[in-house]
Amino acid sequence: MKDQFRVGIGYDIHRLIEGRRLVLGGVEVKHEKGLVGHSDADVVLHAVTDALLGAAGLPDIGDLFPDDDPAYEGIDSRKLLQDAVKRVRECGFEICNVDAIVHAEAPKLTPHKKRIAESVALLLGLGSGAVSVKAKTNEGMGVLGQTDAIACTATASLFRSG
């Protein structure tokens, strides 16, 4: 009975640089800077992926999709998430819900939260009410507050199917 319900936490952070597009939760957000990383650097999908993998007791995103593997260079993070969802389901779990907090000073994300949540829900095969996306600033402090990076913290809950 204790394994019927599981919760996982994921976190990711990437630096912002000019000349890259900004993708959050599979949604392109207009901004003069984008996130740098081996993949498309989508911090929302990376955090959600790790939350799901953690809840299922699977290896993390870095173990499954290492950043020194050329196969993942420039990869769309939606593909990584879909692979993780498949692995979670193969372990006998279904996704209940996902909750994500995007930590960003700029751009302002309030106008984009609904689209990001809908995109993540679609990727997970969930109704729009099962995914929550919140945006928080860092009140000008640290790399997040100085607009040098964007981070995301996510939780995911799973239940054993069947």
C-alpha positions in Angstrom: 0.0 0.0 0.0 2.9 2.4 0.8 4.0 2.3 -2.9 0.6 3.3 -4.3 1.4 7.0 -4.3 4.8 8.6 -4.9 6.2 12.2 -5.0 9.3 13.5 -6.7 11.2 16.8 -6.8 13.1 18.2 -9.7 15.3 21.3 -10.1 17.2 22.8 -13.0 19.0 26.1 -13.7 20.7 27.4 -16.9 22.5 30.6 -17.7 20.9 33.2 -20.0 22.9 34.4 -23.1 22.2 36.4 -26.1 21.7 34.6 -29.4 19.6 31.7 -28.1 15.9 31.3 -28.1 14.1 31.0 -24.8 12.0 27.8 -24.4 10.1 27.1 -21.2 7.8 24.1 -20.9 8.0 23.5 -24.6 6.8 27.1 -25.3 9.0 29.7 -27.0 9.0 32.9 -25.0 10.1 36.1 -26.8 13.1 37.5 -25.0 16.5 39.0 -26.0 18.3 36.1 -24.3 17.9 32.3 -24.2 19.1 29.5 -22.0 22.4 27.8 -22.8 22.9 24.1 -22.4 23.7 20.9 -24.3 20.1 20.4 -25.2 17.5 23.3 -25.8 18.1 24.0 -22.0 14.3 24.0 -21.2 14.6 24.3 -17.4 10.9 23.6 -16.9 10.9 20.4 -18.8 14.2 19.3 -17.2 12.8 19.9 -13.7 9.6 18.1 -14.5 11.5 15.2 -16.1 13.6 14.8 -12.9 10.6 15.1 -10.7 8.8 12.3 -12.6 12.0 10.1 -12.7 12.6 10.7 -9.0 9.0 9.8 -8.0 9.3 6.5 -9.9 12.7 5.7 -8.4 14.5 5.9 -11.7 17.9 7.4 -12.5 17.9 11.2 -13.0 18.0 13.2 -16.3 21.8 13.5 -16.2 22.2 9.7 -15.9 19.7 8.9 -18.6 20.6 11.7 -21.1 24.2 12.8 -20.3 25.3 16.2 -21.5 28.5 14.7 -22.9 26.6 12.4 -25.3 26.5 13.9 -28.8 23.1 12.2 -29.3 21.5 14.8 -27.0 23.2 17.9 -28.4 20.6 20.4 -29.2 17.8 17.9 -28.5 14.3 19.2 -27.9 13.5 18.6 -24.2 10.0 17.4 -25.1 11.6 14.2 -26.4 13.5 13.7 -23.2 10.3 14.2 -21.2 8.3 11.8 -23.4 11.0 9.2 -22.9 10.9 9.7 -19.1 7.1 9.4 -19.2 7.3 6.1 -21.0 9.8 4.8 -18.4 7.6 5.9 -15.6 4.6 4.1 -17.1 6.7 1.0 -17.7 7.3 0.9 -14.0 3.6 0.7 -13.4 2.9 4.4 -12.5 0.5 7.0 -13.9 1.0 10.8 -13.3 -1.4 12.5 -11.0 -0.2 16.1 -11.2 2.8 18.4 -11.6 3.5 21.7 -9.9 6.3 23.9 -11.1 7.8 27.2 -10.0 9.9 29.1 -12.6 12.4 31.4 -10.9 13.1 34.3 -13.3 13.6 38.0 -12.9 13.1 38.6 -16.7 11.2 38.1 -18.8 8.0 38.5 -16.9 6.3 35.2 -17.1 2.7 35.9 -16.0 1.4 36.2 -19.6 3.0 32.8 -20.4 2.1 30.7 -17.4 -1.1 29.3 -18.8 0.5 28.3 -22.2 3.4 26.7 -20.4 1.1 24.7 -18.1 -1.1 23.6 -21.1 2.0 22.5 -23.0 3.3 20.5 -20.1 -0.1 18.9 -19.5 -0.4 18.0 -23.2 3.1 16.4 -23.1 2.1 14.4 -20.1 -1.3 13.4 -21.4 -3.0 15.2 -18.5 -5.9 17.6 -18.3 -4.9 21.3 -18.0 -5.9 21.4 -14.3 -3.3 18.8 -13.4 -0.4 21.1 -14.1 0.3 24.3 -12.2 3.0 26.8 -13.2 3.9 29.7 -11.0 6.5 32.4 -11.7 8.6 34.0 -9.0 11.4 36.6 -9.1 14.5 36.5 -6.9 14.0 40.1 -5.8 17.2 41.1 -7.5 19.4 38.7 -5.6 22.0 36.3 -7.0 22.4 35.0 -10.6 18.6 34.7 -10.9 17.9 38.2 -9.6 20.6 39.7 -11.8 18.9 38.1 -14.9 21.9 35.9 -15.6 19.9 32.6 -15.3 16.5 31.0 -15.0 15.7 28.1 -12.8 12.7 25.8 -12.1 11.6 23.7 -9.2 9.0 21.0 -9.9 7.1 18.3 -8.0 5.3 15.4 -9.5 3.0 12.9 -8.0 2.4 9.4 -9.3 0.0 6.6 -8.5 0.5 2.9 -9.2 -1.8 1.9 -12.0 -3.7 -1.3 -12.0 
